Structures are given as structure tokens and as C-alpha cells.
Amino acid sequence: MGSATLTLGSVAAQGDNAEAGDAVKAVLTAYFADLNERGGIYHRRISVRFAQAGPDSATTVKNVRQLLDGRVFALIAPFAPGDESGLAELAQEKKVPVAGLLALSVPDDPANREVFYLLPGFEQLVQELSKFAVQRQKADPAKTAVIFPDSSFQKELASALHAVWKELGAAPPAEFIATAENRAQLVHDLQQQGRDAIFFLGEGEEVMPWLQTATDAKWFPKVFLLGPLLDNEVLRAPAQLQGRMFAVYPGLQPDLEGLTEFDQFLERHHLTDEHRLLLMSAYCAAKVMETALTRAGKDLTREKLVLALEQLHDFHTGLFPAITFGPKRRIGSTKAEFVCVDVLAHAFEPTCSEPPKAE
């Protein structure tokens, strides 16, 4: 590639995620503007062009396909919630490298060698949550139940759950679909069965009515949740569940130098501090791309970029755990962190404050 400009592509979310999409776009634009001021990479300027996410996956994929037809070399931190699998398939079809696809659904399968993720998604997080429940919270799989708000998410996580329970040497716990109509009966049945640990794999607005129904029935199991699906509403859960609710998140390991550098970057470019994890992800994806492009050499090809990404080991961004890829590894870090849903402190805390003493 002999051009004086290397063009990267990305995807800007629209609709409900438009504000977050604009913030990601601003971070990527600012990052590569800084890089160009420093001389670019091998004296090539880096430009970033953006496709718009559509109202459905088919439209998003069509828009990105048109973007790729315009001499885009690789994709950087595309953000199109719900359209990730379609983008991954397109990248595989076109053999276009993707660094840091911003996704909560992250497949373990490395068969798609073009797509690299920085952090774990739901599949990896639910596995880490299962190990945490059994090994650290002493949950008995035979007395555990897994609850989904809908069957599509159940199917998405099926293989990950099956694999982790096999690794733990336990039969998979019973699974149930919770609806508003069956909520009271389901709580009654699980209570009668002696279940004392529940994985509720849904959003905060779906969790809260269920927790209230369980509390009304004077049933207080330990509850394990996927943190990225929650909002602060879950902190208003009944006080009787204090010390019994836990959530898992992608592990972050920011150091002081990395945080200072990132905050100065945001301030220098007058960028918002909202959607912080998303902005950190885009920023780190840009760092990964810069490093891989540099290591791939001046005589750049897409294959050389993929190989450079594969050879990225123990790469420190200053914000995330060390990123390591490989021929059979497409998730840079699978580390998770666990928090207590502390309903007394109204906060997500590393450890739970003491529950109220019984009268």
C-alpha cells in the first residue's frame, strides 16, 4: 500500500444510541487527528470514515458494505448495538480486519479470524459469574436455577452455560423463562423446590418486579446478575436482599498514568465524559490499531495487519487489563470483576456492607 493516506472505517450508532455513537465517533476522530499531528504511521495520514447504523441489521450491513467498497482498509471500533454478528460476518466475507468491535455479545469461536474484541461479552461473563457463584459464594448447582426474560437470550448463552457447568463438574441447573404472567407461580415453585441461588439474566427493569415478588413471598435466594444489563434501579431492591445480590462486569485495570492520559485527551478535545466505558473502549481500540499498523510494517496488507494483531501479547493500554491475542484467541482480555449490589449503600461495591440484624 503506497498511498499517503490510510483510510479506516467505523460505524456510528443511531436512534436510542445516537448520543453514545456520536461520542465514540468523536473519540476516534480526535485520536487519529492527534496521531496525524505526530506524523501518522510511516508518514501516512490516518483518516476515519463512518457508516451510519440503520434501523435494522440488514440496513447497517448494507451501509457498511458500501463503506468498504470505498477503499476502506480496516474497521476500527464499530458501534452498532444488535448488529454485531452481521458486521462480523461481513468482515469475514470481505476479509477486512476489525480491531475492537464494540459488542456485548462476543463469540468464543476464533473461526472468524478478521474480528478482534478487547473485552469479554455476555458469553464469557456468564461463565465467570457461574464460577464465582459456585467457588466463592458456595452455590449448590442442584439448588440453583437460571432465569431468562426471553428464549432468544437463552439460546445465545446456551453453549457458554453448558460448557462452564461441565467444567465445574456439575449438571446444568434448571432453566426457566420468566414473564409477568408466570412470575408469582415461578417464585412459588422455585421456593418450594428449595432453590437458594438464582441467575437472573435480564435487564434491571425485568429483575426488579421479580425480586419484589420473591420478597413478598419471604424468599431470599442469592441472586447473580449480568452487570452490563443493569442500571441504578436495581439498587432499590428490597433491603432483605442485602448481601445476597452480585453482578459481574468486564474487568478493568486502569492505572493512574493511563487514567490521567485519557482524561487529558478528553479535556484537550472538549469531549464528553459520559458513556465512559464505551469511550475507553474506543480509545483503547485505537491504541491497539495504531500499534498493530506500526508493527505490520510500511509495506502494509490486510493479512499483515491480522498477523500483527494476532501477535499482540500483554499489550498495556493503561485502562484495561493487558490485551493478548493469538491465532486461536480473538478476545484481548476475558477478565471479569464482581460487585455486590449494595442496597443499603445504594451503590455497586467490591464487598457488601453488613445486612440489618434481625429484630
N, C-alpha and C positions, 0 to 999 in steps of 0.2 A: 504494500500500500504506500504510494508515493505522494498522496495529496497533502497539502499544507494544513488541511482541516480534517479531523476525525469526528464523524457525527454519531452520537449516541441517541437512543430513543428512550422514551418513558411513556407512562400513561397517567393522566390526571383524572382522578375520580370526579364524578358529577353528582347531582341530586343531593341526597341527605349527607353525602360525604364530600361535597364540593369544597367546604371550608378547609377540611383536612387535606384534600387533594391540592388545593392552592398552596397550602403551607409546604407540602412535600415538593411541589414544583419550585417554590421559591428557594428552598434549601439546595436542591440540585443545581439550579441556575447560579446561585451565589457561589457554591463550592467550585464549580468549574470556571467561573469568572476569576476567582482567586488563583486557581491553577494556571489559567492563561496569562495572568499578570506575572506569574513566576516563569513564564516561558513555555508553558504547555508541557507536552511529553515528546521528547526528541524533536523539539521545535515545531510540533504540530499543535495547533489550537484544537481544543475540545469543545464542540458545540452539542447542545442537547435540544432535540425536537420532541414535542409532546403530542400524543394522540389523545383524543377525548374518550373517556369511557362512555358507553352508550347506556340506554335504559335496560338492555338485556345483554347476555353474554355474546350472542351472535353478532350484535352490532359492535360491541367492543372489539371482538376479534377481527371483524371486517375493517374497523378503523386502524387497528394496529397492523394488519396486513398491508394496508395502503401506505402506512408509515414506513414499513420495512422495504416496500418497493422503491422508496426514495433514497436509496443508498445509505441506509442506517446500518452501522457496523455491528452494534450490540445494544442490548437493553439494560437500563440501569434503574433499579428500584421502582418498577412499575407498581402502581397502586390502583387496583380496581376490585374492591371487595365483591366477592361472589363470582368473579370471572377468572380466578387464578388458574383453574385447571385448563380452561380454554386457551389462555395465554401460554401456559406451559406446553400444550400440545402444538400450538402454532410455532413456538420457538424450536421445538424438536423437528417439526416438519421442515422449517426453513434453515435449520442448523445455525440459529442465531444465539450466541451466548447471552445469558441473563444473570446479572450479578445483583443479588439481594431482592428477589421478588418479595414484595411486602404482602405476606399472607398469614392467615391464622390456620389454614388447612395446608399442612406441609407433609407430603408423602415421604415415606422412608425409602421407597424404591428408587435406586440410582440409575435405572434404565434410561431415564431422560437425562442424558449427560450434559445438556446445554444449560440447565437451570440450577442455580446455586442459591440457597437460602441461608440467612445469617442465624436465625433463632428458631427454636422449636415451635411447632404448631400444636393443634389440639391432639393429634395422634400421639405425639411424644409426651405432651403434658399429662394426658390421662394415664399414660404408663407410669410416669414418675409419681403421680398422685396415688396410684394403686400401691406402689412400693412404699410410699410414705405412710399410707393408711395401715398396711399390714406390719411393716417393720418398725415404725416409730410410734404409731398410735394403737398397735396391737389389735387391729380389727380382725375378726374371725371371718374369713370368706364365706363360711357356711351360714353366718348370721348377717350377711351383707346383701344389700340389694342395689341395683343400678337403675336409676330412673331417668328417662328421656322425655322431653316435651313432644317429640315427634319422631317418626320412624326414619326419616331421611338422615338425621344426625346419628341415629342408632346404627344405620348401615355404614355411615362414614367411619365410625370408630370401631366397628365390629372386629376387624382383623387386629387392630392395635390392642384391644382389650383381651382378645383370645390369646395373643402372644404373651402378654405380661402375666396373665394368670397361670399360663403354662410355665413360664419362667419362675414364678413364685411357688410352683408345685401344688397348685390348688385348682379345684374345679371352678369354672367361671360362676360368679354369683348370678342369681336370677335377675332378669331384666324386665322392666315394665315401662309402658307408655302412660304418662300422667296427663289427664285432661281435666278441665274444670268439672266435667260431669262425673268422673270416676274418682275425684280427689279424696273425698271423705271415705269411700269404700276402700280405696287403696291404702290409706293410712290405717284404717281399722284392720285390714288383712295383714299388713306388714307388722303391726303391733302385736297381733295375735300370734304371728309366726315367730315372735321373739327376735326380730331383726333389730340390731342395735348399731348398725353402721349403714349409711346411705350415701351413695354417689348421686347427686342431683346434677345432671349435665345439661343445664339450661341457663337461660338468662335470668338476671335478677328479678325482673317483673314476673317471671314464671316461678321462681323459687319462693318468693315471699308468701303468696297465698297458701302454698303447700306447707311452709314452716308454721304458719298460723294455725292451719288445720291440725297439724301434728301436736302443737302446743295445747290447743283446745282439748285434744284427746289425752292430754297429760302423758305424751310420749316424747321422749327427748333423746333420740339417737345421735351419734356423731354424724356430722354432715360434711361431705367432701365436695368441693366446688371447683370449677374452672374459672380462674380469676379474670381472664380477658373478657368473659361474658358478663361480668358483674359491674354494677355501678354502686354508688354510695347508699342506695336504697336498702341494700341487704344489711347495712349497719343498724337498721331499725328493727332487726329481728327480735323476737321475744327474749327477754333477759334470762329466761330459764335455759337458753341455749348457750349462755356464756361458757367459753372454754371448750365448746363441742363443735365448732364450725371452723373449717380450714379451707384455704384456697391455694391453688398453685398458679404461678406466673412464670414466664420465661426468665431465666436467671440473668441479672445484670450485675456487672462488677466494675462500676465506674471508679476511676482513681481521681485524685484531686487535680492532677495536671490535665487529664482528659476532660473533666468537667469544666475546668477553667477555660480551656481552649474552646470547647463547644459553646459555652455561654458568651465568650468574647466574639465568636463567629456570629452568633445570633444578634448580638448587640451591634456589631460593626455593620451588619447588613440590615439592621432595623427589622428583624424578623420576629414573629410571634413566638411566645414560649408555650402556647397551648399545643395540645397533641404531642406532648414532649417525647414519649416513647417512639411515636411514628417519625418524628423529626430526627431523633437519634439514629433510628434505623436507616433512614435515607442518607444521613451524613456518613454513617459507618459503611454503607454500601458504596458510596462514592469513594471513600478511602480504600476499600478493597479493590474497586475498579481501577483507581489510579495506580495502585501497587502492582496489580496484575498486568496492566498495559505496559508499565515500565519494565517488568520482568520478562514480558513476552518479546521484547526487543524492537528495534527500529523497523525491521522487515516483518511487519505485522500481518498475521492472518487470523481468522476466527479460530482455527484449530490451535494455533499457538496461544491464543488468549484462554481457551478452555484448559489447555495443559498448564498454563501459568496459574490459573485459578485452582486446578487440582493440586498443584504443588505448594499451595499456600498453607503453611503449618505454623501453629502457635503465633498467629498474627494479632498483635495488640492494637486495638482501636482506641483504648483509653476510656471506653464507655461500656463495652460488652465483654463477656468472658473471651479468652483467646479463641480466635477463629481458626479452625483447621478443616480443610477439605482433603479429598483424595479420590482415587479412581472409583471407589465404592462408597464415597461419603459426600453427600451434597448438602448437608446441614452443618453450618460452621460451628455452632455450639448447641448441644442438647441439654445444657444445664438448666435446672429449674430451681425456683425458690418458693418456700412455703410461708404463708402468713396465717395468723389467727384472725378470724373475723371477730374483732373485739367489740361486742355490742354495748359494753359498759363505757369503754373509752371512745366509742363511735369512730373507730379507726381500724385500718388493717395493720396489725402489729406483728413483729417477729415472734413474740410469745404472748400468751393470754394473761390478762390480769385476773386476779382471783375471783371466782364466781361468788355471788352473795351467799352468806351462810343461811342454812335452813332455819326457820323460826322454831 
